[in-house]
Amino acid sequence: MKSIYLDHAASTPVHPEVAEAMLKVMTEQYGNASSVHRFGRIAKRVVNGARDIIAAQLNCRPEEIVFTSGGTESDNLALFGIASAYKDKGKHIITTAIEHHAVLHTCEELEKQGFKVTYLPVDRFGQVNPEHVREAIADDTILISVMYANNEVGTIQPIREIGEIAREHGIPFHVDAVQALGSIDISLSDLPVDLMSFSAHKINGPQGVGALYIRRKLLIHPLLHGGLQEKKRRAGTENMAGVTGFAKAMEIAKARLGDKIASDRKLRETFIRSLEQHVGKERFVINGHPTDHLEHIVNVSFPETNTETLLMNLDMEGIAAASGSACTSGSLELSHVLEAMKLPEELLNSAVRFSFGLGNTTEDMEYTAQKVETILQRLRNRS
């Protein structure tokens, strides 16, 4: 049985060059970057070298990059850090209904602490209207947080337009770019963004390491306390091997961005064409924006079945896909993203996310489409 991994939006395979760079650090370097002896100084150079590389790829200053344990911590540091630093100026935050739970659950916790959060709606394609952001701004608004591209349907948000509105009003603007990194060219010196979250394992880097870009001179309070690492913004011994792997993954992603976009587009087109051929155009619906989307994410609803049944059958065929839904006690909850898009119930209940990247081929996409048809036919025969 073939084994096909189509869940790259959740996590990606580590690139061989990344693993090689990490192994060299793990086997040769073991000092603590906070130590003053020679081993500590070497470790410090490793960490700062990785920071320099990442900053160069993102077109920002090295001191504006804070290393974290991943996207979730980066989102939490941005939201809690700004809320704490600016609470005397106001307690209103603007975000969207389709954010990752790392943002939404943080906002819910802030609401318990007395903050007010406005959750902006999206259209049927999952896109935010910048004018809705403008209309939501109040005198006590201290933060706007909007993701760059959605992790479930791939829709890209009008970040530049929203950032310009935030700048007009002097409000810090946070962008969760975890899913966008490696698929969109990001130049932080050109974007009206004050904070941006990243994670290495979405770009063929290691799990458990990420970063938060914090624009120079922006006041933010730390989330973790203990040491003075990361210029007092994130306590804890640095993950030397992790940041080295992140830096190598960033270098590769930046150098091969054009090739990746072209490859992902070809895989996407092959998959959709194969679905049309084997399943039939009238038997599936693609969710998300028709043009403003990440090429490597295809969210598809198959109204004649349901998400859980299709995912289980795909898994038995050796194909790993996903739903964007939360899993609770072994059952799937409806996707908050698709609900916010106000999709009909039959599309909500049958959506599957296919996401691809390093290691996938057009043959994989054709094979997957064929297996989807086989599964649907088998389910029809049972009913």
C-alpha positions in Angstrom: 0.0 0.0 0.0 1.3 3.5 -0.9 1.9 6.0 1.9 1.0 9.6 0.9 1.4 12.5 3.3 -1.0 15.4 2.4 -1.1 17.2 5.7 1.8 19.7 5.2 -0.4 22.5 6.7 -0.1 20.7 10.0 3.6 19.9 9.9 6.2 19.3 7.2 9.0 16.7 6.8 12.4 18.1 7.9 14.6 18.9 4.9 17.8 16.8 4.9 20.0 19.9 4.9 18.1 21.1 8.0 18.6 17.8 9.8 22.4 17.9 8.8 22.8 21.4 10.2 21.0 20.5 13.4 23.0 17.3 14.0 26.3 19.2 13.7 25.2 21.6 16.4 23.8 18.8 18.6 27.0 16.7 18.4 29.6 19.6 18.5 28.0 22.4 20.6 26.8 22.0 24.2 27.5 25.3 25.9 24.8 27.6 27.4 24.6 30.9 25.4 24.3 32.8 28.7 27.6 31.4 30.1 30.6 33.7 29.9 33.3 31.0 29.3 34.4 29.9 25.8 31.8 27.3 25.4 29.1 29.8 26.2 30.5 32.3 23.8 30.5 29.8 21.0 26.9 28.9 21.8 26.0 32.6 21.7 27.6 32.9 18.3 25.5 30.0 17.0 22.2 31.5 18.3 23.0 35.0 17.0 24.2 33.6 13.7 20.8 31.9 13.2 19.1 35.1 14.2 21.1 37.1 11.6 20.2 34.6 8.9 16.5 34.6 9.7 16.4 38.4 9.9 18.2 38.7 6.5 15.5 36.4 4.9 12.7 38.5 6.4 14.4 41.9 5.7 14.4 43.1 9.3 16.9 43.8 12.0 18.3 40.8 13.9 17.3 42.4 17.3 13.7 42.5 16.1 13.6 38.6 16.1 12.7 36.9 19.3 13.1 33.1 19.4 10.2 31.1 20.9 9.0 27.5 21.1 6.7 27.9 18.0 3.8 29.7 16.6 1.5 29.2 19.6 4.0 30.9 22.0 4.7 33.6 19.4 1.0 34.4 19.2 0.6 34.3 22.9 3.6 36.6 23.5 2.3 39.1 21.0 -1.2 39.3 22.4 -0.5 39.0 26.1 2.6 41.1 25.8 0.9 44.0 24.1 -2.2 43.7 26.3 -0.1 44.0 29.4 2.1 46.8 28.1 -0.8 49.0 26.8 -3.7 48.2 29.3 -3.4 51.7 30.8 -4.2 53.1 27.3 -7.2 50.8 26.6 -8.5 47.3 26.7 -10.0 46.8 23.2 -8.6 44.3 20.8 -9.7 43.6 17.2 -9.2 40.2 15.5 -11.1 37.9 13.2 -13.5 34.9 13.6 -11.1 32.7 11.5 -7.9 33.0 13.5 -5.9 30.0 14.7 -6.9 28.9 18.2 -3.6 30.1 19.4 -5.0 33.6 18.9 -8.7 32.9 19.6 -8.1 31.1 22.9 -5.7 33.9 24.0 -8.3 36.5 23.2 -10.9 34.5 25.2 -8.5 34.5 28.2 -7.9 38.2 27.8 -11.7 38.7 27.9 -11.7 37.0 31.3 -9.2 39.5 32.4 -11.5 42.4 31.5 -10.4 43.1 27.9 -13.0 43.6 25.1 -12.5 41.7 21.9 -14.1 42.4 18.5 -14.2 39.3 16.3 -14.6 40.5 12.7 -16.6 38.5 10.2 -15.4 37.2 6.8 -17.0 36.8 3.5 -17.9 33.4 2.0 -14.4 33.0 0.7 -12.9 33.5 4.2 -11.5 37.0 3.6 -11.8 40.1 5.9 -12.9 43.4 4.6 -10.4 46.1 5.6 -13.2 48.6 6.0 -14.7 46.4 8.8 -11.4 46.8 10.6 -11.6 50.6 10.3 -15.2 50.6 11.5 -14.3 48.5 14.6 -11.5 50.8 15.8 -12.4 52.7 19.0 -10.6 55.2 21.2 -9.4 52.4 23.5 -8.2 49.9 20.8 -4.7 48.8 21.6 -4.1 45.9 19.2 -5.3 44.5 15.8 -4.4 40.9 15.1 -5.2 39.3 11.7 -3.6 36.2 10.2 -1.7 36.4 6.9 -3.2 33.3 5.4 -5.7 30.9 6.8 -4.5 27.4 7.8 -7.7 25.6 6.9 -8.7 27.1 3.5 -5.6 28.9 2.5 -7.3 32.3 1.9 -4.8 35.2 2.0 -5.9 38.3 3.9 -5.3 42.0 2.8 -2.6 42.5 5.3 -1.1 45.6 3.7 -4.4 47.5 3.6 -5.2 46.5 7.2 -1.7 47.5 8.3 -2.1 50.9 6.7 -5.3 51.5 8.6 -3.6 50.4 11.9 -0.8 52.9 11.2 -3.2 55.7 10.5 -4.6 55.2 14.0 -1.3 54.4 15.8 -2.4 50.9 16.8 0.0 48.0 17.0 -0.7 45.4 14.3 0.1 41.7 14.8 0.0 39.1 12.0 0.1 35.4 12.5 2.2 34.4 9.5 2.8 30.8 10.6 1.0 29.3 7.5 2.1 32.0 5.1 5.9 31.6 5.8 7.6 29.8 3.0 4.7 30.3 0.6 4.6 34.1 0.4 7.6 36.5 0.0 7.7 38.4 3.3 9.7 41.6 3.6 9.1 43.1 7.0 10.8 46.4 6.2 8.1 47.0 3.5 5.0 45.9 5.4 3.0 48.1 7.9 3.2 45.3 10.5 4.5 45.6 14.1 4.5 42.0 15.2 4.6 38.8 13.2 4.5 35.1 14.3 6.5 32.3 12.7 7.0 28.5 13.2 9.9 26.4 11.8 8.0 23.2 11.3 5.7 24.7 8.6 8.7 25.2 6.3 10.5 21.8 6.6 12.3 22.9 9.8 12.1 21.3 13.2 9.1 21.2 15.5 9.3 23.1 18.8 10.9 26.3 17.6 9.5 29.6 16.2 10.0 33.3 16.3 8.2 36.6 16.9 9.1 39.7 15.0 8.8 42.7 17.2 9.3 46.1 15.5 12.1 48.1 17.0 11.0 50.4 19.9 7.6 48.7 20.3 6.9 48.2 24.0 6.0 44.6 24.9 5.9 42.8 28.2 7.5 39.2 28.5 5.3 36.2 28.8 8.0 34.1 30.4 10.1 35.2 33.4 13.4 33.8 34.7 16.4 34.8 32.7 17.5 37.8 30.6 17.6 36.0 27.3 16.2 37.5 24.0 16.9 41.0 25.4 14.6 40.3 28.4 11.6 39.5 26.1 11.6 35.7 26.4 13.3 33.9 29.3 14.8 30.4 28.9 17.9 28.8 27.5 18.0 29.1 23.8 17.3 26.0 21.6 20.6 26.1 19.7 19.9 23.1 17.4 16.4 24.3 16.9 17.2 27.8 15.8 20.0 26.5 13.6 17.5 24.3 11.8 15.1 27.1 11.6 17.7 29.4 10.0 18.7 26.7 7.5 15.0 26.1 6.6 14.5 29.8 6.1 17.5 30.0 3.7 16.2 27.1 1.7 12.6 28.4 1.7 13.7 31.9 0.5 16.0 30.6 -2.2 13.4 28.2 -3.6 10.3 30.2 -3.1 9.5 30.6 -6.8 10.1 27.0 -7.5 7.9 25.9 -4.5 5.0 28.1 -5.6 5.2 26.8 -9.2 5.4 23.2 -7.9 2.6 23.6 -5.4 0.4 25.2 -8.2 1.1 22.2 -10.5 0.2 19.8 -7.7 -3.0 21.8 -7.0 -4.0 21.9 -10.6 -3.3 18.2 -11.0 -5.4 17.3 -8.0 -8.4 19.4 -8.9 -8.3 18.2 -12.5 -8.1 14.6 -11.3 -11.0 15.1 -8.9 -13.0 16.5 -11.8 -12.1 13.5 -13.9 -12.7 10.8 -11.3 -15.2 12.2 -8.9 -17.0 14.7 -11.2 -17.3 18.5 -10.9 -20.8 18.4 -9.5 -19.8 16.1 -6.6 -17.3 18.3 -4.8 -16.9 22.0 -3.8 -13.6 23.8 -3.2 -13.7 26.1 -0.2 -11.7 29.3 0.1 -10.8 32.3 -2.1 -10.6 31.4 -5.9 -7.5 33.5 -6.4 -6.1 34.9 -3.2 -5.0 31.6 -1.7 -1.9 29.6 -0.8 -1.2 27.1 -3.6 -0.5 24.2 -1.2 -3.8 24.1 0.6 -7.0 22.7 -1.0 -10.1 22.5 1.2 -12.7 20.3 -0.5 -16.2 19.4 0.6 -17.8 16.1 -0.7 -21.5 16.6 0.2 -22.5 12.9 -0.2 -20.3 11.8 2.8 -19.0 13.4 5.9 -15.5 14.5 7.0 -14.8 11.8 9.6 -15.8 8.9 7.3 -13.7 10.2 4.4 -10.7 10.8 6.6 -10.8 7.4 8.1 -11.2 5.7 4.8 -8.3 7.8 3.3 -6.1 6.8 6.2 -6.9 3.1 5.6 -5.7 3.7 2.0 -2.5 5.1 3.3 -3.4 8.8 2.6 -3.0 11.4 5.4 -5.3 14.3 5.0 -7.0 16.4 7.7 -10.0 18.4 8.7 -9.6 21.9 10.0 -11.9 20.9 12.8 -11.0 20.4 16.5 -11.0 16.9 17.7 -12.7 16.3 21.1 -13.1 12.8 22.6 -12.5 11.1 19.3 -15.1 13.1 17.3 -14.8 16.1 15.1 -16.3 19.5 15.9 -17.4 21.7 13.1 -14.7 24.0 11.7 -15.0 27.5 13.2 -13.4 28.8 9.9 -16.0 27.3 7.6 -18.8 28.3 10.1 -17.5 31.9 9.9 -17.7 31.6 6.1 -21.4 30.7 6.5 -21.1 27.6 4.3 -24.2 25.4 3.9 -24.4 22.5 6.4 -23.6 19.8 3.8 -20.4 21.6 3.0 -19.5 22.2 6.7 -19.9 18.5 7.5 -17.9 17.1 4.6 -14.9 19.3 4.3 -11.4 17.8 4.1 -8.1 19.7 3.8 -5.4 18.4 1.5 -2.1 20.1 1.8 1.1 19.2 0.1 4.8 20.1 -0.4 8.2 18.5 -0.2 8.1 14.9 -1.3 4.8 15.0 -3.1 4.4 14.3 -6.8 1.7 14.7 -9.4 1.3 11.0 -9.3 0.4 11.3 -5.6 -2.3 13.8 -6.4 -3.8 11.6 -9.2 -3.7 8.5 -7.0 -5.4 10.4 -4.2 -8.2 11.6 -6.5 -8.7 8.0 -7.7 -8.9 6.7 -4.1 -11.4 9.4 -3.2 -13.7 8.2 -6.0 -13.2 4.6 -4.9 -14.2 5.5 -1.3 -17.2 7.5 -2.4 -18.4 4.7 -4.7 -18.0 2.1 -1.9 -20.0 4.4 0.5 -22.7 4.8 -2.2 -22.9 1.0 -2.6 -23.4 0.6 1.1 -26.3 3.1 1.3 
